[in-house]
Every structure is written in structure tokens, then in C-alpha cells.
């Protein structure tokens, strides 16, 4: 499972770097409110994309 996650993250280097950068800025800095809402929406969208791409657990 860990190997699958790493391989998906390596396949999409641009989205992975945007995801990590966005998460780091939101966690460790205090951007303005509306900008942080925009960044949170982008982070949520990337998280949903990766969740659909990975689909680790078959229900």
C-alpha cells in the first residue's frame, strides 16, 4: 500500500509539489483570510483527486 502511494505521488510531480507547498503554507504561515480559503479549496480538490486516483480500499 505504501509503495502504491509513493508511486502515484512520483507520477504527478507538479501536483505533489503544489500539494506539499499548499499544506506547508497553510500550516506554518498565516495568509490573508480569502487567500487561505482559496488555498484550502485547492488543497481539498487535490486531496479528492488523490483519493480517487489511489482508491486504496475497495468497498
Backbone as ProteinMPNN parsed JSONL, in Angstrom:
{"seq_chain_A": "XXXXXXXXXXXXXXXXXXXXXXXXXXXXXXXXXXXXXXXXXXXXXXXXXXXXXXXXXXX", "coords_chain_A": {"N_chain_A": [[0.833, -1.186, 0.0], [1.938, 1.258, 0.821], [3.896, 1.545, -1.108], [2.338, 1.923, -3.38], [1.176, 4.43, -2.894], [3.454, 6.099, -2.846], [4.373, 5.703, -5.473], [2.282, 6.831, -6.994], [2.454, 9.493, -6.13], [4.971, 10.153, -7.139], [4.522, 9.922, -9.855], [3.029, 12.17, -10.476], [4.497, 14.863, -10.333], [4.168, 17.697, -10.338], [1.611, 18.227, -9.206], [2.018, 17.009, -6.735], [4.069, 18.586, -5.615], [2.73, 21.052, -5.501], [0.697, 20.347, -3.708], [2.137, 19.719, -1.329], [3.434, 22.166, -0.86], [1.25, 23.932, -0.594], [-0.028, 22.831, 1.658], [2.009, 23.175, 3.558], [2.232, 26.001, 3.643], [-0.313, 26.694, 4.582], [-0.253, 25.472, 7.084], [1.999, 26.54, 8.505], [2.165, 29.283, 8.13], [0.397, 32.418, 8.193], [-1.712, 33.208, 6.003], [-3.648, 35.818, 4.331], [-7.234, 35.959, 4.906], [-9.118, 35.427, 2.746], [-7.394, 34.528, 0.772], [-6.417, 32.268, 2.053], [-8.728, 30.75, 2.119], [-9.063, 30.215, -0.605], [-6.715, 28.747, -1.048], [-7.222, 26.579, 0.66], [-9.425, 25.456, -0.613], [-8.216, 24.61, -2.989], [-6.438, 22.742, -1.906], [-8.245, 20.892, -0.867], [-9.471, 20.011, -3.236], [-7.246, 18.804, -4.53], [-6.75, 16.774, -2.683], [-9.079, 15.241, -2.917], [-8.754, 14.417, -5.56], [-6.395, 12.863, -5.391], [-7.336, 10.937, -3.613], [-9.284, 9.639, -5.159], [-7.676, 8.736, -7.231], [-5.91, 7.004, -5.954], [-7.507, 5.113, -4.487], [-7.338, 3.145, -2.264], [-8.716, 1.317, -0.669], [-11.017, -1.108, -1.412], [-14.436, -1.089, -1.444]], "CA_chain_A": [[0.0, 0.0, 0.0], [2.821, 2.418, 0.883], [4.557, 1.629, -2.408], [1.36, 2.479, -4.32], [1.054, 5.867, -2.604], [4.679, 6.758, -3.289], [4.449, 5.683, -6.938], [1.315, 7.815, -7.507], [2.996, 10.83, -5.868], [6.099, 10.376, -8.04], [3.991, 10.065, -11.219], [2.446, 13.506, -10.624], [5.378, 15.73, -9.537], [3.656, 19.06, -10.205], [0.529, 18.224, -8.217], [2.582, 16.67, -5.433], [4.763, 19.753, -5.068], [1.698, 22.028, -5.138], [0.018, 19.845, -2.516], [3.022, 19.871, -0.169], [3.644, 23.594, -0.643], [-0.01, 24.492, -0.11], [-0.215, 22.356, 3.026], [3.001, 23.833, 4.404], [1.88, 27.416, 3.824], [-1.483, 26.798, 5.448], [0.064, 25.031, 8.444], [3.051, 27.267, 9.197], [2.061, 30.722, 7.912], [-0.954, 32.951, 8.334], [-2.062, 34.033, 4.844], [-4.915, 36.534, 4.481], [-8.366, 35.053, 5.033], [-9.67, 34.993, 1.464], [-6.364, 33.738, 0.107], [-6.358, 30.96, 2.698], [-9.897, 29.995, 1.655], [-8.735, 29.742, -1.943], [-5.715, 27.689, -0.903], [-7.871, 25.413, 1.264], [-10.244, 24.836, -1.665], [-7.287, 23.897, -3.873], [-5.955, 21.585, -1.155], [-9.352, 19.938, -0.81], [-9.603, 19.431, -4.571], [-6.136, 17.881, -4.764], [-6.947, 15.625, -1.813], [-10.108, 14.391, -3.527], [-8.163, 13.813, -6.757], [-5.505, 11.787, -4.969], [-8.157, 9.872, -3.036], [-9.898, 8.883, -6.251], [-6.606, 8.115, -8.003], [-5.326, 5.92, -5.185], [-8.548, 4.137, -4.113], [-6.61, 2.099, -1.569], [-9.596, 0.317, -0.083], [-12.172, -1.446, -2.233], [-15.597, -1.325, -0.585]], "C_chain_A": [[0.882, 1.255, 0.0], [3.524, 2.633, -0.456], [3.63, 2.244, -3.455], [1.22, 3.989, -4.13], [2.275, 6.619, -3.121], [4.762, 6.796, -4.812], [3.479, 6.68, -7.565], [1.853, 9.238, -7.298], [4.169, 11.152, -6.787], [5.623, 10.573, -9.48], [3.48, 11.475, -11.496], [3.297, 14.528, -9.859], [4.851, 17.15, -9.348], [2.56, 19.131, -9.146], [1.045, 17.902, -6.824], [3.287, 17.865, -4.819], [3.78, 20.856, -4.698], [0.982, 21.629, -3.853], [0.861, 20.083, -1.264], [3.241, 21.348, 0.154], [2.4, 24.261, -0.056], [-0.253, 24.086, 1.342], [0.757, 23.037, 3.976], [2.673, 25.293, 4.668], [0.686, 27.553, 4.753], [-1.183, 26.395, 6.889], [0.985, 25.995, 9.178], [3.031, 28.772, 8.988], [0.613, 31.143, 8.105], [-1.277, 33.829, 7.134], [-3.367, 34.792, 5.116], [-6.104, 35.579, 4.331], [-8.872, 34.539, 3.686], [-8.662, 34.162, 0.66], [-6.261, 32.344, 0.733], [-7.582, 30.118, 2.337], [-9.663, 29.42, 0.266], [-7.726, 28.601, -1.881], [-6.325, 26.429, -0.302], [-8.747, 24.699, 0.242], [-9.365, 24.055, -2.64], [-6.749, 22.647, -3.192], [-7.021, 20.505, -1.07], [-9.552, 19.256, -2.163], [-8.492, 18.442, -4.878], [-6.262, 16.628, -3.908], [-7.998, 14.686, -2.39], [-9.584, 13.712, -4.779], [-7.273, 12.641, -6.373], [-6.287, 10.64, -4.341], [-8.814, 9.021, -4.099], [-8.84, 8.132, -7.048], [-6.045, 6.89, -7.273], [-6.325, 4.788, -4.933], [-7.93, 2.911, -3.448], [-7.517, 0.972, -1.078], [-10.799, 0.102, -0.986], [-13.329, -1.803, -1.301], [-16.578, -2.218, -1.306]], "O_chain_A": [[0.608, 2.205, -0.733], [3.721, 3.77, -0.884], [4.08, 2.998, -4.317], [1.155, 4.736, -5.107], [2.14, 7.661, -3.762], [5.175, 7.805, -5.384], [3.813, 7.313, -8.566], [1.724, 10.087, -8.179], [4.345, 12.307, -7.176], [6.249, 11.309, -10.243], [3.5, 11.923, -12.643], [2.852, 15.02, -8.822], [5.07, 17.747, -8.294], [2.587, 20.008, -8.283], [0.563, 18.459, -5.838], [3.124, 18.134, -3.629], [3.969, 21.532, -3.686], [0.694, 22.477, -3.008], [0.359, 20.587, -0.26], [3.232, 21.734, 1.323], [2.498, 25.061, 0.875], [-0.643, 24.918, 2.162], [0.376, 23.435, 5.077], [2.82, 25.77, 5.793], [0.669, 28.428, 5.619], [-1.795, 26.924, 7.817], [0.778, 26.249, 10.365], [3.817, 29.48, 9.618], [-0.285, 30.302, 8.172], [-1.141, 35.05, 7.207], [-4.106, 34.439, 6.035], [-5.99, 34.525, 3.707], [-9.036, 33.331, 3.511], [-9.033, 33.218, -0.038], [-6.043, 31.359, 0.028], [-7.481, 28.894, 2.257], [-10.022, 28.275, -0.008], [-7.871, 27.601, -2.585], [-5.979, 25.322, -0.714], [-8.807, 23.47, 0.23], [-9.732, 22.961, -3.068], [-6.617, 21.603, -3.831], [-6.712, 19.319, -1.19], [-9.779, 18.047, -2.22], [-8.747, 17.367, -5.42], [-5.917, 15.535, -4.357], [-7.826, 13.467, -2.357], [-9.923, 12.559, -5.045], [-7.376, 11.559, -6.951], [-5.924, 9.478, -4.526], [-8.892, 7.801, -3.953], [-9.081, 7.01, -7.494], [-5.743, 5.87, -7.894], [-6.0, 3.621, -5.152], [-7.983, 1.8, -3.976], [-7.12, -0.193, -1.075], [-11.523, 1.05, -1.288], [-13.214, -2.707, -0.473], [-17.632, -2.545, -0.76]]}, "name": "protein", "num_of_chains": 1, "seq": "XXXXXXXXXXXXXXXXXXXXXXXXXXXXXXXXXXXXXXXXXXXXXXXXXXXXXXXXXXX"}
